[in-house]
Amino acid sequence: MPIAPLSPHEAQIAEKLAFFRNHPIFGILGQDLITQLRAHARVRNVERGTTVFAKGDPGSSLFAILEGQVKVISFSEHGKYAVFNILTAGDIFGEIALLDGGERTADVIAITDCKLLVIERRDFMPLLNTRPEVAQKLIEMLCKRLRNTSRQVEEVMFLDLSAKLARTLLRLGNGGREPRIALTQSEVAQLIGASRESTNKQLRDWENLKWIRLERGEIVLIDTASLETAAAGQT
């Protein structure tokens, strides 16, 4: 007998449960707590280019990415902006303001169409009070991000453009497993702390070598082995 397809509501419930069970933080919860948290969580569909939240907004919720990519950016008072991080499926964001109840520290904008899981602070904080291992996992995640930030600062300061650009492309492309990077050349330049002109020139050189392909608003990784050589400073 054929199995009837899940209704949209049933599919959404199944998706929430799968996310919680497989996530390194939420997966340590028992089935009862996962079911409780799933009941409170809601799914939000966000179109490409939408601001999920802005710097200074109240930090009332935690976001988890089910599908898509977002960028974490900060604007100057003169309208310029810098890209701090790129997050993709499985990542969570908004945890700093969620934990301390303060304002958002940066803007988050959808790079692609996204499906986000939203958990309100009032529903999440009781978990931290009753399950210290969840708080420990969050601390570990924040420490990992701080280490990554320190590493990125070191790369900007000490590596030449070719090496830090190659490392950034490989990181964003998950070592070539996600070869299509939905960022403009200007945004990549901001990530590595280099001028747009010098970054564009290096990208065009690599395109001529067929290491990458430049498309409208995207960079496609082709020859990750050569990029890894450049990342090691061997070009």
N, CA, C and O of each residue as an XYZ file, in Angstrom:
940
protein
N       0.856     -1.194      0.000
C       0.000      0.000      0.000
C       0.888      1.238      0.000
O       1.763      1.360      0.857
N       0.685      2.155     -0.935
C       1.549      3.330     -1.005
C       1.386      4.211      0.229
O       0.302      4.315      0.802
N       2.507      4.850      0.626
C       2.501      5.731      1.789
C       2.028      7.111      1.365
O       2.558      7.694      0.419
N       1.035      7.627      2.065
C       0.500      8.943      1.733
C       1.537     10.014      2.037
O       2.216      9.940      3.061
N       1.672     11.014      1.160
C       2.635     12.077      1.423
C       2.224     12.893      2.645
O       1.041     13.000      2.970
N       3.223     13.467      3.317
C       2.952     14.282      4.492
C       2.273     15.582      4.086
O       2.574     16.149      3.035
N       1.373     16.040      4.908
C       0.775     17.351      4.701
C       1.829     18.408      4.970
O       2.834     18.106      5.614
N       1.638     19.653      4.497
C       2.613     20.716      4.777
C       2.881     20.885      6.270
O       4.022     21.110      6.674
N       1.836     20.777      7.093
C       2.014     20.915      8.540
C       2.845     19.759      9.092
O       3.751     19.970      9.898
N       2.537     18.544      8.660
C       3.286     17.376      9.135
C       4.742     17.432      8.679
O       5.650     17.069      9.426
N       4.954     17.888      7.449
C       6.322     18.000      6.940
C       7.124     19.012      7.741
O       8.309     18.805      7.999
N       6.479     20.111      8.136
C       7.165     21.133      8.918
C       7.541     20.594     10.294
O       8.633     20.868     10.792
N       6.640     19.826     10.909
C       6.943     19.220     12.205
C       8.120     18.262     12.087
O       9.022     18.266     12.925
N       8.104     17.439     11.036
C       9.193     16.481     10.824
C      10.519     17.204     10.611
O      11.558     16.757     11.097
N      10.483     18.314      9.889
C      11.703     19.087      9.626
C      12.260     19.673     10.915
O      13.471     19.645     11.137
N      11.389     20.202     11.764
C      11.824     20.746     13.049
C      12.484     19.663     13.904
O      13.561     19.865     14.466
N      11.814     18.509     13.989
C      12.346     17.423     14.814
C      13.697     16.957     14.300
O      14.611     16.715     15.088
N      13.832     16.829     12.980
C      15.099     16.389     12.404
C      16.205     17.383     12.726
O      17.327     16.984     13.040
N      15.898     18.677     12.652
C      16.912     19.689     12.960
C      17.366     19.565     14.410
O      18.566     19.517     14.682
N      16.423     19.514     15.337
C      16.780     19.458     16.748
C      17.572     18.195     17.081
O      18.556     18.253     17.819
N      17.147     17.059     16.540
C      17.824     15.799     16.854
C      19.259     15.768     16.341
O      20.137     15.189     16.982
N      19.500     16.390     15.185
C      20.815     16.309     14.547
C      21.740     17.463     14.910
O      22.916     17.444     14.546
N      21.233     18.466     15.620
C      22.051     19.635     15.920
C      22.958     19.352     17.119
O      22.518     18.722     18.081
N      24.237     19.814     17.082
C      25.160     19.530     18.182
C      24.745     20.121     19.519
O      25.137     19.598     20.562
N      23.965     21.192     19.522
C      23.497     21.775     20.779
C      22.179     21.145     21.215
O      22.066     20.639     22.332
N      21.186     21.179     20.333
C      19.853     20.709     20.714
C      19.758     19.193     20.755
O      18.876     18.640     21.412
N      20.660     18.521     20.056
C      20.601     17.066     20.008
C      20.857     16.394     21.342
O      20.531     15.219     21.514
N      21.445     17.131     22.303
C      21.727     16.536     23.614
C      20.493     16.536     24.510
O      20.514     15.937     25.585
N      19.430     17.192     24.087
C      18.195     17.188     24.854
C      17.474     15.858     24.686
O      17.609     15.196     23.657
N      16.720     15.478     25.687
C      15.908     14.276     25.583
C      14.721     14.512     24.657
O      14.415     15.643     24.282
N      14.058     13.408     24.298
C      12.940     13.504     23.366
C      11.834     14.415     23.898
O      11.217     15.150     23.127
N      11.580     14.375     25.200
C      10.512     15.196     25.777
C      10.802     16.678     25.593
O       9.915     17.444     25.217
N      12.052     17.090     25.859
C      12.404     18.498     25.725
C      12.455     18.926     24.261
O      12.078     20.048     23.924
N      12.923     18.028     23.392
C      12.932     18.344     21.955
C      11.507     18.566     21.462
O      11.245     19.499     20.702
N      10.586     17.706     21.896
C       9.188     17.863     21.503
C       8.621     19.171     22.042
O       7.868     19.859     21.353
N       8.987     19.513     23.286
C       8.517     20.762     23.883
C       9.056     21.969     23.118
O       8.316     22.909     22.826
N      10.347     21.934     22.798
C      10.960     23.049     22.084
C      10.404     23.147     20.667
O      10.184     24.246     20.158
N      10.180     22.014     20.040
C       9.622     22.002     18.690
C       8.240     22.652     18.656
O       7.879     23.322     17.689
N       7.477     22.446     19.720
C       6.133     23.011     19.776
C       6.169     24.536     19.824
O       5.260     25.200     19.325
N       7.219     25.087     20.423
C       7.332     26.544     20.530
C       7.986     27.165     19.298
O       7.708     28.316     18.963
N       8.850     26.412     18.626
C       9.580     26.965     17.484
C       8.649     27.175     16.291
O       7.705     26.414     16.075
N       8.935     28.216     15.532
C       8.149     28.470     14.321
C       9.089     28.619     13.130
O      10.249     29.001     13.288
N       8.594     28.322     11.963
C       9.371     28.423     10.733
C       9.054     29.755     10.064
O       7.892     30.139      9.934
N      10.098     30.447      9.645
C       9.940     31.723      8.944
C      10.636     31.639      7.593
O      11.834     31.364      7.528
N       9.905     31.871      6.531
C      10.484     31.906      5.189
C      10.893     33.337      4.861
O      10.102     34.269      5.007
N      12.136     33.499      4.417
C      12.697     34.828      4.163
C      13.222     34.867      2.733
O      13.969     33.983      2.314
N      12.830     35.890      1.992
C      13.294     36.029      0.623
C      14.695     36.626      0.580
O      15.111     37.350      1.485
N      15.404     36.309     -0.483
C      16.747     36.844     -0.702
C      16.731     38.375     -0.604
O      15.863     39.040     -1.169
N      17.719     38.917      0.131
C      17.833     40.354      0.282
C      17.088     40.923      1.470
O      17.218     42.111      1.764
N      16.302     40.095      2.167
C      15.538     40.557      3.322
C      16.440     40.712      4.541
O      17.297     39.864      4.792
N      16.250     41.793      5.298
C      16.951     41.968      6.569
C      16.213     41.175      7.645
O      15.069     41.483      7.980
N      16.874     40.156      8.180
C      16.254     39.322      9.218
C      16.100     40.135     10.503
O      15.031     40.150     11.112
N      17.161     40.799     10.903
C      17.100     41.804     11.959
C      18.240     42.779     11.765
O      19.207     42.489     11.060
N      18.123     43.946     12.398
C      19.109     45.011     12.244
C      19.794     45.302     13.574
O      19.250     45.025     14.643
N      20.995     45.865     13.489
C      21.727     46.258     14.681
C      20.876     47.220     15.507
O      20.318     48.183     14.982
N      20.787     46.941     16.811
C      19.982     47.772     17.691
C      18.595     47.238     17.951
O      17.924     47.691     18.879
N      18.136     46.259     17.133
C      16.828     45.653     17.378
C      16.843     44.880     18.700
O      17.904     44.428     19.129
N      15.695     44.719     19.349
C      15.638     43.904     20.568
C      16.029     42.463     20.277
O      15.640     41.903     19.252
N      16.795     41.866     21.173
C      17.226     40.477     20.985
C      16.274     39.516     21.649
O      16.557     39.001     22.731
N      15.143     39.269     21.009
C      14.095     38.470     21.643
C      14.015     37.040     21.138
O      13.191     36.265     21.624
N      14.861     36.667     20.163
C      14.739     35.320     19.601
C      16.074     34.816     19.052
O      16.981     35.584     18.729
N      16.145     33.505     18.965
C      17.282     32.793     18.383
C      16.841     32.254     17.029
O      15.700     31.821     16.868
N      17.753     32.283     16.050
C      17.439     31.802     14.709
C      18.342     30.619     14.360
O      19.531     30.618     14.679
N      17.769     29.625     13.709
C      18.520     28.500     13.167
C      18.204     28.413     11.678
O      17.053     28.574     11.272
N      19.228     28.160     10.866
C      19.036     28.115      9.416
C      18.718     26.682      8.986
O      19.547     25.783      9.130
N      17.525     26.484      8.466
C      17.154     25.190      7.901
C      17.614     25.085      6.454
O      18.122     24.047      6.031
N      17.434     26.162      5.698
C      17.860     26.216      4.298
C      18.348     27.629      3.996
O      17.814     28.608      4.517
N      19.384     27.720      3.134
C      19.839     29.021      2.656
C      21.085     29.544      3.343
O      21.727     28.836      4.120
N      21.419     30.788      3.048
C      22.599     31.447      3.594
C      22.253     32.871      3.997
O      21.423     33.524      3.365
N      22.904     33.348      5.066
C      22.760     34.738      5.485
C      24.150     35.329      5.690
O      25.126     34.603      5.880
N      24.224     36.669      5.648
C      25.482     37.344      5.936
C      25.287     38.261      7.137
O      24.237     38.881      7.310
N      26.331     38.328      7.961
C      26.331     39.180      9.144
C      27.155     40.411      8.797
O      28.339     40.294      8.479
N      26.539     41.596      8.856
C      27.211     42.806      8.414
C      27.010     43.933      9.414
O      26.143     43.861     10.285
N      27.818     44.968      9.278
C      27.676     46.163     10.102
C      27.819     47.393      9.213
O      28.726     47.465      8.384
N      26.928     48.351      9.389
C      26.947     49.584      8.611
C      27.635     50.697      9.398
O      27.515     50.780     10.620
N      28.358     51.549      8.672
C      28.913     52.748      9.287
C      27.877     53.860      9.219
O      26.858     53.724      8.541
N      28.136     54.962      9.923
C      27.193     56.083      9.917
C      27.139     56.760      8.552
O      26.232     57.546      8.280
N      28.124     56.450      7.686
C      28.160     57.039      6.348
C      27.551     56.114      5.288
O      27.593     56.420      4.096
N      26.987     54.985      5.726
C      26.308     54.099      4.793
C      27.164     52.982      4.240
O      26.656     52.124      3.518
N      28.463     52.966      4.558
C      29.307     51.859      4.127
C      29.078     50.673      5.061
O      28.602     50.824      6.186
N      29.436     49.476      4.554
C      29.234     48.316      5.414
C      30.376     47.314      5.235
O      31.076     47.306      4.223
N      30.534     46.476      6.253
C      31.542     45.415      6.225
C      30.856     44.086      6.519
O      29.983     44.006      7.383
N      31.260     43.037      5.787
C      30.729     41.691      6.001
C      31.594     40.987      7.038
O      32.805     40.862      6.854
N      30.984     40.527      8.121
C      31.718     39.859      9.194
C      31.724     38.339      9.060
O      32.714     37.684      9.385
N      30.612     37.783      8.580
C      30.524     36.320      8.554
C      29.436     35.893      7.575
O      28.525     36.656      7.254
N      29.557     34.660      7.116
C      28.552     34.024      6.274
C      28.097     32.759      6.995
O      28.928     31.945      7.399
N      26.792     32.587      7.161
C      26.247     31.432      7.862
C      25.342     30.658      6.918
O      24.692     31.235      6.047
N      25.309     29.348      7.101
C      24.556     28.494      6.186
C      23.748     27.463      6.973
O      23.694     27.515      8.202
N      23.125     26.532      6.261
C      22.217     25.560      6.886
C      22.885     24.834      8.051
O      24.007     24.343      7.929
N      22.177     24.771      9.187
C      22.696     24.149     10.394
C      23.264     25.133     11.385
O      23.399     24.813     12.566
N      23.606     26.344     10.925
C      24.142     27.373     11.817
C      23.007     28.052     12.574
O      21.865     28.088     12.116
N      23.348     28.589     13.747
C      22.405     29.402     14.489
C      22.991     30.797     14.645
O      24.209     30.972     14.611
N      22.130     31.780     14.815
C      22.604     33.152     15.003
C      21.597     33.916     15.868
O      20.461     33.484     16.065
N      22.053     35.062     16.376
C      21.221     35.850     17.281
C      21.367     35.423     18.720
O      20.582     35.832     19.576
N      22.395     34.582     19.004
C      22.514     34.017     20.348
C      23.046     35.017     21.376
O      22.754     34.884     22.564
N      23.828     36.025     20.937
C      24.401     36.967     21.903
C      23.298     37.781     22.568
O      23.205     37.820     23.795
N      22.461     38.432     21.758
C      21.366     39.222     22.316
C      20.346     38.324     23.015
O      19.700     38.737     23.977
N      20.210     37.100     22.524
C      19.280     36.178     23.166
C      19.713     35.895     24.598
O      18.886     35.849     25.508
N      21.027     35.706     24.794
C      21.523     35.326     26.113
C      21.489     36.482     27.101
O      21.117     36.293     28.259
N      21.876     37.691     26.653
C      21.940     38.794     27.613
C      20.726     39.720     27.564
O      20.614     40.644     28.370
N      19.817     39.474     26.615
C      18.622     40.290     26.534
C      18.857     41.680     25.986
O      17.972     42.533     26.049
N      20.056     41.919     25.440
C      20.401     43.235     24.919
C      20.008     43.404     23.463
O      19.252     42.609     22.904
N      20.545     44.466     22.862
C      20.233     44.759     21.468
C      21.057     43.889     20.526
O      22.103     43.362     20.905
N      20.579     43.746     19.303
C      21.343     43.041     18.278
C      22.629     43.802     18.004
O      22.645     45.033     17.997
N      23.719     43.053     17.776
C      25.031     43.671     17.598
C      25.408     43.881     16.148
O      26.430     44.506     15.864
N      24.600     43.369     15.209
C      24.892     43.511     13.780
C      23.616     43.287     12.992
O      22.600     42.860     13.541
N      23.677     43.579     11.698
C      22.576     43.257     10.793
C      22.781     41.852     10.238
O      23.913     41.414     10.034
N      21.689     41.159     10.000
C      21.738     39.865      9.321
C      20.799     39.943      8.110
O      19.615     40.253      8.245
N      21.351     39.655      6.931
C      20.602     39.774      5.679
C      20.668     38.441      4.922
O      21.722     37.808      4.851
N      19.550     38.036      4.370
C      19.493     36.779      3.614
C      20.220     36.929      2.284
O      19.901     37.815      1.491
N      21.199     36.062      2.045
C      21.908     36.032      0.765
C      21.066     35.314     -0.284
O      21.028     35.705     -1.451
N      20.396     34.258      0.159
C      19.512     33.475     -0.711
C      18.136     33.414     -0.052
O      17.966     33.880      1.075
N      17.168     32.850     -0.741
C      15.907     32.539     -0.071
C      16.220     31.591      1.078
O      16.964     30.626      0.900
N      15.661     31.857      2.250
C      16.005     31.086      3.449
C      14.762     30.548      4.145
O      13.680     31.130      4.074
N      14.949     29.437      4.809
C      13.947     28.905      5.728
C      14.605     28.883      7.107
O      15.591     28.180      7.327
N      14.041     29.663      8.029
C      14.639     29.837      9.349
C      13.724     29.270     10.429
O      12.499     29.345     10.333
N      14.341     28.705     11.450
C      13.620     28.256     12.626
C      13.810     29.315     13.705
O      14.942     29.675     14.027
N      12.714     29.815     14.264
C      12.764     30.910     15.235
C      12.335     30.396     16.605
O      11.266     29.804     16.751
N      13.190     30.632     17.615
C      12.895     30.218     18.986
C      12.932     31.460     19.863
O      13.957     32.140     19.930
N      11.831     31.762     20.534
C      11.752     32.955     21.357
C      12.552     32.793     22.645
O      12.671     31.696     23.190
N      13.096     33.909     23.116
C      13.913     33.913     24.335
C      13.147     33.345     25.529
O      13.704     32.597     26.332
N      11.876     33.701     25.639
C      11.082     33.245     26.786
C      10.929     31.718     26.804
O      10.712     31.129     27.863
N      11.043     31.081     25.631
C      10.925     29.625     25.554
C      12.279     28.934     25.688
O      12.356     27.776     26.098
N      13.369     29.670     25.332
C      14.693     29.049     25.322
C      15.412     29.171     26.667
O      16.094     28.236     27.086
N      15.267     30.310     27.344
C      16.033     30.538     28.571
C      15.756     29.504     29.667
O      16.689     29.127     30.376
N      14.507     29.026     29.841
C      14.298     27.982     30.859
C      15.152     26.741     30.639
O      15.526     26.069     31.601
N      15.466     26.428     29.376
C      16.334     25.278     29.104
C      17.711     25.478     29.721
O      18.300     24.545     30.267
N      18.222     26.710     29.627
C      19.550     26.982     30.167
C      19.557     26.870     31.684
O      20.572     26.505     32.277
N      18.431     27.180     32.311
C      18.353     27.114     33.769
C      18.257     25.689     34.275
O      18.687     25.390     35.389
N      17.698     24.810     33.463
C      17.481     23.428     33.906
C      18.452     22.434     33.281
O      18.621     21.328     33.795
N      19.093     22.815     32.173
C      19.998     21.901     31.480
C      21.344     22.588     31.253
O      21.556     23.181     30.195
N      22.253     22.520     32.218
C      23.539     23.207     32.088
C      24.362     22.744     30.893
O      25.211     23.495     30.412
N      24.136     21.528     30.401
C      24.902     21.053     29.253
C      24.561     21.840     27.986
O      25.394     21.966     27.088
N      23.319     22.377     27.912
C      22.954     23.216     26.781
C      23.738     24.521     26.831
O      24.248     24.991     25.814
N      23.830     25.108     28.041
C      24.626     26.328     28.206
C      26.081     26.068     27.857
O      26.732     26.916     27.246
N      26.602     24.900     28.238
C      27.988     24.556     27.932
C      28.216     24.481     26.432
O      29.240     24.952     25.935
N      27.272     23.893     25.707
C      27.397     23.803     24.253
C      27.357     25.182     23.608
O      28.083     25.444     22.648
N      26.519     26.054     24.128
C      26.470     27.412     23.598
C      27.786     28.138     23.844
O      28.275     28.858     22.974
N      28.356     27.948     25.029
C      29.646     28.567     25.337
C      30.716     28.059     24.371
O      31.525     28.839     23.869
N      30.717     26.750     24.114
C      31.679     26.173     23.179
C      31.504     26.778     21.779
O      32.488     27.070     21.100
N      30.249     26.965     21.354
C      29.996     27.536     20.033
C      30.490     28.977     19.966
O      31.097     29.382     18.974
N      30.229     29.755     21.024
C      30.683     31.145     21.044
C      32.205     31.223     21.042
O      32.789     32.090     20.392
N      32.845     30.307     21.779
C      34.315     30.279     21.797
C      34.869     29.931     20.418
O      35.873     30.498     19.988
N      34.216     29.001     19.726
C      34.647     28.632     18.379
C      34.554     29.829     17.443
O      35.454     30.067     16.638
N      33.460     30.582     17.553
C      33.316     31.761     16.697
C      34.363     32.812     17.038
O      34.882     33.485     16.148
N      34.674     32.957     18.319
C      35.703     33.916     18.714
C      37.060     33.499     18.166
O      37.830     34.342     17.705
N      37.361     32.198     18.214
C      38.611     31.706     17.646
C      38.667     31.962     16.137
O      39.698     32.366     15.600
N      37.539     31.721     15.468
C      37.496     31.966     14.026
C      37.704     33.439     13.715
O      38.378     33.788     12.746
N      37.119     34.308     14.545
C      37.301     35.742     14.344
C      38.762     36.120     14.520
O      39.301     36.896     13.731
N      39.413     35.577     15.555
C      40.836     35.849     15.783
C      41.684     35.361     14.616
O      42.633     36.025     14.200
N      41.324     34.181     14.091
C      42.063     33.644     12.946
C      41.902     34.536     11.727
O      42.863     34.784     10.998
N      40.676     35.020     11.506
C      40.438     35.879     10.350
C      41.210     37.193     10.476
O      41.737     37.705      9.488
N      41.274     37.734     11.690
C      42.037     38.966     11.902
C      43.512     38.726     11.610
O      44.161     39.558     10.977
N      44.046     37.597     12.065
C      45.449     37.264     11.794
C      45.696     37.133     10.297
O      46.709     37.608      9.784
N      44.761     36.482      9.594
C      44.927     36.325      8.148
C      44.952     37.675      7.452
O      45.767     37.913      6.561
N      44.041     38.562      7.871
C      43.997     39.898      7.265
C      45.305     40.642      7.505
O      45.783     41.356      6.623
N      45.884     40.482      8.686
C      47.078     41.236      9.061
C      48.360     40.656      8.469
O      49.251     41.407      8.074
N      48.462     39.320      8.402
C      49.751     38.709      8.125
C      49.877     37.996      6.777
O      50.993     37.802      6.295
N      48.765     37.602      6.160
C      48.867     36.868      4.898
C      48.799     37.813      3.711
O      48.211     38.891      3.790
N      49.413     37.391      2.603
C      49.260     38.206      1.395
C      47.867     37.967      0.810
O      47.154     37.052      1.223
N      47.500     38.797     -0.147
C      46.136     38.776     -0.662
C      45.767     37.419     -1.240
O      44.667     36.924     -0.996
N      46.659     36.817     -1.994
C      46.358     35.544     -2.646
C      46.007     34.472     -1.621
O      45.028     33.746     -1.791
N      46.805     34.369     -0.556
C      46.585     33.324      0.437
C      45.294     33.548      1.216
O      44.517     32.613      1.410
N      45.062     34.780      1.662
C      43.853     34.999      2.464
C      42.586     34.934      1.613
O      41.532     34.542      2.112
N      42.673     35.311      0.337
C      41.517     35.194     -0.541
C      41.194     33.730     -0.798
O      40.031     33.329     -0.753
N      42.227     32.930     -1.067
C      42.004     31.494     -1.314
C      41.416     30.813     -0.075
O      40.503     29.996     -0.191
N      41.940     31.150      1.113
C      41.418     30.548      2.342
C      39.955     30.926      2.559
O      39.147     30.099      2.982
N      39.626     32.168      2.268
C      38.249     32.620      2.454
C      37.303     31.913      1.492
O      36.221     31.486      1.895
N      37.694     31.784      0.235
C      36.850     31.091     -0.740
C      36.636     29.630     -0.354
O      35.525     29.112     -0.462
N      37.693     28.973      0.091
C      37.574     27.572      0.491
C      36.687     27.422      1.723
O      35.915     26.469      1.828
N      36.802     28.372      2.660
C      35.964     28.316      3.863
C      34.495     28.536      3.507
O      33.618     27.818      3.987
N      34.237     29.522      2.672
C      32.854     29.806      2.282
C      32.267     28.681      1.441
O      31.069     28.403      1.513
N      33.108     28.040      0.650
C      32.660     26.942     -0.199
C      32.766     25.587      0.455
O      32.620     24.558     -0.204
N      33.028     25.583      1.790
C      33.101     24.325      2.537
C      34.070     23.355      1.872
O      33.771     22.176      1.684
N      35.253     23.890      1.519
C      36.291     23.066      0.917
C      35.958     22.544     -0.469
O      36.564     21.581     -0.937
N      34.995     23.178     -1.125
C      34.596     22.734     -2.452
C      33.328     21.901     -2.464
O      32.799     21.595     -3.533
N      32.831     21.528     -1.281
C      31.607     20.728     -1.221
C      30.370     21.575     -1.542
O      29.344     21.049     -1.973
N      30.480     22.889     -1.327
C      29.419     23.823     -1.723
C      30.075     24.877     -2.616
O      30.336     25.992     -2.165
N      30.343     24.536     -3.869
C      31.222     25.360     -4.706
C      30.644     26.704     -5.138
O      31.389     27.567     -5.602
N      29.344     26.900     -4.996
C      28.731     28.147     -5.458
C      28.589     29.105     -4.279
O      27.809     28.858     -3.360
N      29.344     30.194     -4.313
C      29.362     31.172     -3.220
C      28.555     32.392     -3.650
O      28.913     33.085     -4.602
N      27.464     32.643     -2.937
C      26.542     33.721     -3.324
C      26.967     35.051     -2.705
O      26.246     35.625     -1.889
N      28.147     35.532     -3.102
C      28.655     36.820     -2.644
C      29.206     37.586     -3.838
O      29.713     36.998     -4.794
N      29.099     38.901     -3.767
C      29.722     39.718     -4.803
C      31.215     39.809     -4.536
O      31.682     39.505     -3.439
N      31.958     40.232     -5.553
C      33.403     40.404     -5.382
C      33.707     41.479     -4.342
O      34.693     41.371     -3.613
N      32.880     42.505     -4.269
C      33.071     43.563     -3.272
C      32.892     43.022     -1.857
O      33.635     43.396     -0.949
N      31.915     42.149     -1.667
C      31.680     41.576     -0.339
C      32.820     40.661      0.075
O      33.193     40.629      1.248
N      33.374     39.921     -0.867
C      34.538     39.089     -0.558
C      35.723     39.967     -0.164
O      36.463     39.635      0.762
N      35.904     41.088     -0.867
C      36.982     42.019     -0.522
C      36.832     42.527      0.900
O      37.824     42.668      1.614
N      35.604     42.803      1.322
C      35.365     43.262      2.686
C      35.721     42.185      3.705
O      36.273     42.477      4.766
N      35.400     40.940      3.372
C      35.700     39.840      4.289
C      37.192     39.695      4.548
O      37.598     39.358      5.660
N      38.008     39.946      3.534
C      39.456     39.737      3.689
C      40.201     41.028      3.983
O      41.424     41.016      4.122
N      39.478     42.150      4.080
C      40.122     43.411      4.405
C      41.028     43.936      3.314
O      42.071     44.522      3.601
N      40.641     43.731      2.057
C      41.448     44.180      0.916
C      40.611     45.128      0.056
O      39.392     45.209      0.211
N      41.275     45.837     -0.843
C      40.545     46.737     -1.731
C      39.758     45.927     -2.763
O      40.133     44.809     -3.116
N      38.666     46.514     -3.235
C      37.858     45.840     -4.244
C      38.649     45.630     -5.524
O      38.520     44.591     -6.170
N      39.475     46.617     -5.898
C      40.240     46.540     -7.147
C      41.237     45.385     -7.124
O      41.313     44.604     -8.073
N      42.007     45.280     -6.028
C      43.013     44.209     -5.967
C      42.365     42.839     -5.858
O      42.867     41.865     -6.418
N      41.255     42.761     -5.139
C      40.536     41.488     -5.027
C      39.970     41.067     -6.376
O      40.089     39.906     -6.768
N      39.358     42.006     -7.082
C      38.799     41.686     -8.397
C      39.872     41.225     -9.371
O      39.651     40.303    -10.156
N      41.046     41.875     -9.320
C      42.140     41.492    -10.220
C      42.579     40.060     -9.944
O      42.787     39.277    -10.871
N      42.721     39.717     -8.642
C      43.137     38.352     -8.307
C      42.083     37.345     -8.738
O      42.423     36.277     -9.246
N      40.821     37.665     -8.547
C      39.750     36.755     -8.954
C      39.737     36.567    -10.467
O      39.529     35.456    -10.955
N      39.955     37.629    -11.195
C      39.991     37.506    -12.666
C      41.184     36.664    -13.117
O      41.069     35.876    -14.055
N      42.322     36.829    -12.455
C      43.493     35.999    -12.778
C      43.164     34.526    -12.572
O      43.510     33.686    -13.403
N      42.499     34.214    -11.469
C      42.139     32.825    -11.192
C      41.071     32.324    -12.150
O      41.032     31.137    -12.476
N      40.210     33.218    -12.599
C      39.214     32.806    -13.585
C      39.901     32.438    -14.901
O      39.511     31.472    -15.557
N      40.918     33.205    -15.284
C      41.671     32.901    -16.507
C      42.395     31.560    -16.390
O      42.578     30.858    -17.385
N      42.803     31.211    -15.173
C      43.453     29.922    -14.936
C      42.448     28.780    -14.777
O      42.826     27.615    -14.651
N      41.147     29.143    -14.785
C      40.048     28.184    -14.615
C      40.039     27.556    -13.221
O      39.653     26.399    -13.057
N      40.466     28.324    -12.225
C      40.335     27.892    -10.830
C      38.938     28.209    -10.314
O      38.387     27.482     -9.487
N      38.377     29.303    -10.812
C      37.046     29.730    -10.406
C      36.286     30.201    -11.642
O      36.853     30.312    -12.728
N      34.992     30.477    -11.460
C      34.187     31.111    -12.500
C      33.386     32.224    -11.840
O      32.729     32.010    -10.821
N      33.446     33.412    -12.430
C      32.725     34.560    -11.890
C      31.386     34.690    -12.595
O      31.320     34.767    -13.822
N      30.328     34.711    -11.812
C      28.994     34.894    -12.339
C      28.359     36.088    -11.635
O      28.920     36.614    -10.674
N      27.223     36.506    -12.095
C      26.565     37.674    -11.522
C      26.208     37.431    -10.049
O      25.318     36.641     -9.734
N      26.916     38.122     -9.164
C      26.647     38.001     -7.742
C      27.108     36.705     -7.122
O      26.757     36.419     -5.978
N      27.893     35.899     -7.847
C      28.342     34.613     -7.321
C      29.763     34.298     -7.792
O      30.229     34.803     -8.813
N      30.433     33.448     -7.017
C      31.751     32.927     -7.381
C      31.663     31.404     -7.301
O      31.268     30.857     -6.272
N      32.025     30.730     -8.370
C      31.939     29.277     -8.430
C      33.348     28.694     -8.369
O      34.206     29.030     -9.185
N      33.575     27.818     -7.395
C      34.878     27.172     -7.251
C      34.976     25.999     -8.219
O      34.068     25.171     -8.300
N      36.091     25.935     -8.956
C      36.298     24.872     -9.941
C      37.491     23.990     -9.556
O      37.358     22.771     -9.443
N      38.649     24.611     -9.358
C      39.880     23.873     -9.064
C      40.281     24.133     -7.613
O      41.100     25.011     -7.339
N      39.697     23.364     -6.681
C      39.970     23.595     -5.263
C      41.404     23.188     -4.887
O      41.973     23.737     -3.943
N      41.979     22.247     -5.609
C      43.361     21.849     -5.316
C      44.308     23.019     -5.509
O      45.186     23.251     -4.678
N      44.139     23.760     -6.600
C      44.994     24.921     -6.841
C      44.736     26.011     -5.817
O      45.667     26.695     -5.390
N      43.487     26.179     -5.420
C      43.155     27.163     -4.383
C      43.798     26.792     -3.049
O      44.259     27.666     -2.315
N      43.830     25.501     -2.737
C      44.458     25.042     -1.497
C      45.959     25.334     -1.525
O      46.545     25.689     -0.502
N      46.583     25.184     -2.706
C      48.002     25.533     -2.839
C      48.218     27.016     -2.589
O      49.162     27.413     -1.905
N      47.324     27.838     -3.156
C      47.422     29.284     -2.936
C      47.168     29.630     -1.478
O      47.809     30.528     -0.932
N      46.252     28.934     -0.854
C      45.937     29.180      0.558
C      47.118     28.899      1.472
O      47.270     29.516      2.526
N      47.945     27.959      1.049
C      49.141     27.614      1.828
C      50.298     28.561      1.548
O      51.384     28.405      2.107
N      50.064     29.549      0.676
C      51.115     30.505      0.351
C      52.164     29.960     -0.574
O      53.317     30.387     -0.520
N      51.789     29.007     -1.442
C      52.756     28.342     -2.310
C      52.624     28.763     -3.769
O      53.041     28.036     -4.670
N      52.034     29.960     -4.004
C      51.947     30.432     -5.387
C      52.725     31.720     -5.519
O      52.787     32.295     -6.606
